[in-house]
Amino acid sequence: MVFSSVIFLCFFMPVMIIGYYILPGKLRNLYLVLGSLFFYAWGGPEYVFIMIASITGNYIFGVLLDLTGGRLIGRKKIITGRILLVITILFNLGILFYFKYYTFALTTLHDLFMPGLAIKEITLPIGISFYTFQGMSYVIDVYRGCGIKEGTVRDDTLVQKNPLNLALYISMFPQLIAGPIVRYTDIKPYLKKRQVNLSGFSKGVERFIIGLAKKAILANTLGETADKIFTTDYSYMGVPVAWLGAILYTLQIYYDFSGYSDMAIGLGRIFGFEFMENFNYPYISKSVSEFWRRWHISLSSWFRDYLYIPLGGNRTGNVYFNLFIVFLATGIWHGAAFGFIVWGLWHGLFIITERVFRKKGVTLKLPAVVRWLYTMLIVVLGWVLFKLEELPATFEYIGAMFGMDHESYVEFSLRYYLDNKMIFILIIAIIAAIPWAQILPRHLASYISALSLQEEGKTAVIIKRISLIILMAISFMFIINSSYNPFIYFRF
């Protein structure tokens, strides 16, 4: 069940919201858990048991870590706590490896060393990467709060002894299958007590509508044409068409994922939760480092706090090796294909290069537009890797982008794909990817802020509310009239 589907918008979401506000506060967590399990089961009932196993395992290990950190003394406390943490991480990564990477690993062994090896096909449960990382963040936070490390203060409030609350944290349907990756320490206060009021409900609905429009109007329209380009014969593809396909996919994945994140944040607000922002206009970045501060913020910060810093970060060890490991893990996390691995390393290469330049005090006095073009070139080429997943197809497509090994005959012209509707949507998508309130003159920026933030019943607010209603209606029209409605990050 996807957010941009009729069954979700017209049935599941209204039922969840109405039931939530009717029920007394003490039953709301149970209601959300049951609703989240039903939501997840809609796409594959058998996979609910995998998520329940993940919740159960992390709950047990969290309680054991808390008991270990508080009851045992001396060096045994340190050893036992660390061993339990390692076992817990292996438990989570084991689930993730089996369902996401086992077939890929067998296929690689088959192709390289063992041609007679039998390959078992395993279907990937939706969103397993997201809820596995949330489970790991919980147990790691509990470990850090147990006072196990020398000099740390024990925090008895971190462990979640109510299994229902932990189940809600991991399974909550707004962010369950495509993020943002919610930290346990951020969401913990809301598990026990949260406020639901008209203001939060209103802001949540507004944010949901904006996300739905991003997905239904922009991402789906851009993606449908991008798919047509990527599925044609690359040897007969003109350079302009190849670049158009790459640019359309670049915009599609942004509006697809940021649209889902907006809808998740909006739904969370409706139910009284505040989730972290996941995107901050990444396509205005003027370096690859800046891009990763703006793109998929919840994943970047997760790897920073739970992998990069424990490896030594900027303080100890080889910082470049630490960055290499982080971006290797980033590529692997996204998918079981060499294209994802190379995509992660591709970004890591430029992150490391930029860091080397900064450390050596090398500053290139380049115009902002040149630095932006450099960043977008790296990002767009990276998205081709991400889209095609397999390296031979990627190299062939990139070759078409630069006119290499190209037939003189071009199968389709640029105008074949750029009809008037696509041109209009493309212009809107480009305009919407720019934070105008940050770059326009101050008096215009103030007006835009008033439109988006003012809460009184004045003209600006009335215009905003009417605009949102129209946007919702247009989104419904696009959903009803199109059969193309994938969510790219569902497979992760």
Secondary structure as GFF3:
##gff-version 3
##sequence-region A 1 492
A	DSSP	alpha_helix	6	7	.	.	.	ID=ss1
A	DSSP	pi_helix	8	12	.	.	.	ID=ss2
A	DSSP	alpha_helix	13	22	.	.	.	ID=ss3
A	DSSP	alpha_helix	25	41	.	.	.	ID=ss4
A	DSSP	three_ten_helix	45	47	.	.	.	ID=ss5
A	DSSP	alpha_helix	48	71	.	.	.	ID=ss6
A	DSSP	alpha_helix	75	96	.	.	.	ID=ss7
A	DSSP	pi_helix	97	101	.	.	.	ID=ss8
A	DSSP	alpha_helix	102	112	.	.	.	ID=ss9
A	DSSP	alpha_helix	128	145	.	.	.	ID=ss10
A	DSSP	alpha_helix	163	171	.	.	.	ID=ss11
A	DSSP	three_ten_helix	173	175	.	.	.	ID=ss12
A	DSSP	alpha_helix	184	192	.	.	.	ID=ss13
A	DSSP	alpha_helix	198	213	.	.	.	ID=ss14
A	DSSP	pi_helix	214	219	.	.	.	ID=ss15
A	DSSP	alpha_helix	220	230	.	.	.	ID=ss16
A	DSSP	three_ten_helix	234	236	.	.	.	ID=ss17
A	DSSP	alpha_helix	239	270	.	.	.	ID=ss18
A	DSSP	three_ten_helix	282	284	.	.	.	ID=ss19
A	DSSP	alpha_helix	288	294	.	.	.	ID=ss20
A	DSSP	alpha_helix	297	303	.	.	.	ID=ss21
A	DSSP	pi_helix	304	308	.	.	.	ID=ss22
A	DSSP	alpha_helix	309	311	.	.	.	ID=ss23
A	DSSP	alpha_helix	319	334	.	.	.	ID=ss24
A	DSSP	alpha_helix	338	359	.	.	.	ID=ss25
A	DSSP	alpha_helix	368	388	.	.	.	ID=ss26
A	DSSP	alpha_helix	391	401	.	.	.	ID=ss27
A	DSSP	alpha_helix	414	417	.	.	.	ID=ss28
A	DSSP	alpha_helix	420	432	.	.	.	ID=ss29
A	DSSP	alpha_helix	436	439	.	.	.	ID=ss30
A	DSSP	alpha_helix	442	453	.	.	.	ID=ss31
A	DSSP	alpha_helix	459	480	.	.	.	ID=ss32
A	DSSP	three_ten_helix	488	491	.	.	.	ID=ss33
###
